[in-house]
Amino acid sequence: MGLSKKDLSRKKANLKSRLAELEKKAKSDPLKKDKRLHEEIADLKKKIGAD
């Protein structure tokens, strides 16, 4: 079964809040030394854009 509209909007909201949290951490790492952090941000942006 697919997800309901409410579940989809909740999932997208959770992704957006996680992305905002990670972007705050990324601002303190402008040289991208923490590759995992920046990869996760890119992955979340891709997931949000796909929805």
Backbone torsions as a table, in degrees:
resi	resn	phi	psi	omega
1	MET	NA	148.2	178.5
2	GLY	-83.0	172.2	178.8
3	LEU	-84.6	146.9	177.0
4	SER	-74.6	166.7	178.6
5	LYS	-60.0	-37.9	179.6
6	LYS	-64.8	-42.7	178.9
7	ASP	-65.4	-40.6	178.9
8	LEU	-64.2	-42.4	-179.7
9	SER	-68.6	-35.8	177.6
10	ARG	-66.1	-41.8	179.8
11	LYS	-63.0	-44.2	-179.8
12	LYS	-66.2	-38.2	178.4
13	ALA	-64.7	-40.1	178.2
14	ASN	-64.9	-40.4	178.0
15	LEU	-63.5	-41.6	-179.6
16	LYS	-66.2	-39.2	179.7
17	SER	-68.6	-38.7	177.0
18	ARG	-64.0	-40.7	178.7
19	LEU	-62.8	-43.6	179.5
20	ALA	-62.5	-40.0	178.8
21	GLU	-63.7	-43.1	-179.2
22	LEU	-70.4	-34.5	179.4
23	GLU	-66.4	-30.9	175.4
24	LYS	-63.9	-41.0	178.2
25	LYS	-68.8	-35.6	-177.6
26	ALA	-68.9	-26.3	178.7
27	LYS	-64.6	-28.1	178.7
28	SER	-86.2	1.7	-180.0
29	ASP	-129.2	64.6	-175.3
30	PRO	-67.9	-21.8	-178.6
31	LEU	-88.5	3.2	178.0
32	LYS	56.5	45.6	177.5
33	LYS	-74.8	-28.8	177.7
34	ASP	-93.2	86.5	-174.8
35	LYS	-62.5	-36.8	-177.8
36	ARG	-62.1	-40.1	178.8
37	LEU	-60.9	-47.7	-177.8
38	HIS	-71.4	-31.4	175.8
39	GLU	-68.2	-39.4	178.8
40	GLU	-66.2	-37.6	177.1
41	ILE	-62.9	-44.7	179.1
42	ALA	-63.0	-40.0	179.9
43	ASP	-65.2	-43.4	179.0
44	LEU	-64.4	-40.1	178.1
45	LYS	-62.1	-38.0	178.7
46	LYS	-66.8	-41.5	179.5
47	LYS	-65.6	-41.6	179.9
48	ILE	-66.7	-39.9	179.6
49	GLY	-68.7	-28.3	-178.3
50	ALA	-75.5	-24.0	-177.8
51	ASP	-77.1	NA	NA
